[in-house]
Amino acid sequence: MTQPIEIFTDGACKGNPGPGGWGALLRLGGNEKSLYGGELNTTNNRMELLAAIRGLEALKRPAEVILTTDSQYVMKGICEWMANWKKRGWKTASKQPVKNVDLWQQLDELVSQHQVEWRWVRGHTGHRENEIADELANLGVQHVLNERKG
């Protein structure tokens, strides 16, 4: 059996909305790869989703994945809410359009290509990989702010 790829993700936003960043740490065996990026005008939830999307996009072929996030929004969305959103044509229980539907649909498509086990970890509690993902997300914020100054 092949070893699963581990992905640890985080999002950050300075103001909500405001400049935001996402970070993803990918690990297979002893090898780690860091990814980060950001957007000038975004929300924390969008950055949390984008971190998971970019982490999964980085995979070259279908894989067994353990994806760890500190976002309750991402966890509940993917594990509890999404099936019903899809049944209702991407509407909430109150018949409202799902927020961030563009990203949820991208994530849904990517997840369908892999075997993903979702895990939640409390943020900012010293979990090494979550702390690294947080640092990467903050690098993403700095990157977009520096580009703006350019």
Secondary structure in CASP SS format (residue, H / E / C, confidence):
PFRMAT SS
TARGET T0000
AUTHOR 0000-0000-0000
METHOD secondary structure of the structure
MODEL  1
M C 1.00
T C 1.00
Q C 1.00
P C 1.00
I E 1.00
E E 1.00
I E 1.00
F E 1.00
T E 1.00
D E 1.00
G E 1.00
A E 1.00
C E 1.00
K C 1.00
G C 1.00
N C 1.00
P C 1.00
G E 1.00
P E 1.00
G E 1.00
G E 1.00
W E 1.00
G E 1.00
A E 1.00
L E 1.00
L E 1.00
R E 1.00
L E 1.00
G C 1.00
G C 1.00
N E 1.00
E E 1.00
K E 1.00
S E 1.00
L E 1.00
Y E 1.00
G E 1.00
G E 1.00
E E 1.00
L E 1.00
N E 1.00
T E 1.00
T C 1.00
N H 1.00
N H 1.00
R H 1.00
M H 1.00
E H 1.00
L H 1.00
L H 1.00
A H 1.00
A H 1.00
I H 1.00
R H 1.00
G H 1.00
L H 1.00
E H 1.00
A C 1.00
L C 1.00
K C 1.00
R C 1.00
P C 1.00
A C 1.00
E E 1.00
V E 1.00
I E 1.00
L E 1.00
T E 1.00
T E 1.00
D C 1.00
S C 1.00
Q H 1.00
Y H 1.00
V H 1.00
M H 1.00
K H 1.00
G H 1.00
I H 1.00
C H 1.00
E H 1.00
W H 1.00
M H 1.00
A H 1.00
N H 1.00
W H 1.00
K H 1.00
K H 1.00
R C 1.00
G C 1.00
W C 1.00
K E 1.00
T C 1.00
A C 1.00
S C 1.00
K C 1.00
Q C 1.00
P E 1.00
V C 1.00
K C 1.00
N C 1.00
V H 1.00
D H 1.00
L H 1.00
W H 1.00
Q H 1.00
Q H 1.00
L H 1.00
D H 1.00
E H 1.00
L H 1.00
V H 1.00
S C 1.00
Q C 1.00
H C 1.00
Q E 1.00
V E 1.00
E E 1.00
W E 1.00
R E 1.00
W E 1.00
V C 1.00
R C 1.00
G C 1.00
H C 1.00
T C 1.00
G C 1.00
H C 1.00
R H 1.00
E H 1.00
N H 1.00
E H 1.00
I H 1.00
A H 1.00
D H 1.00
E H 1.00
L H 1.00
A H 1.00
N H 1.00
L H 1.00
G H 1.00
V H 1.00
Q H 1.00
H H 1.00
V H 1.00
L H 1.00
N H 1.00
E H 1.00
R H 1.00
K H 1.00
G C 1.00
END
